[in-house]
Amino acid sequence: MVGDAFKALGDPTRRRILELLSDGDMTAGQIADNFQMSKPSVSNHLGVLKAAGLVTSKRSGQNVIYHLNTTVFQDIMKWLVDVSQASGREG
């Protein structure tokens, strides 16, 4: 899961989507309104983020609402701390 998250975070568009979602849940259309690219392209980015576990989605009527999944970020931070501590013991 952490590897998928790092891969997803490697793209600036996906990082921007995460920044937008840090302010609160948004529909796919609301997210797309922040970019000068096609809605299918934004949808593809959302799919990558969802597959990496960085966002979750739920259907509300005709809309899909996206939500930031902070649990994965906590896992990444734990991994970074563990790696940092292990590196400190080796050096």
Buried (B, 14 or more C-beta within 10 A) or exposed (E): EBEBBEEBBEEEBBEBBBEBBEEEBBBBEBBBEBBEEEEEEBEBBBEBBBEBBBBBBEEEEEBBBBEBBEEBBEBBEEBEEEEEEEEEEEE
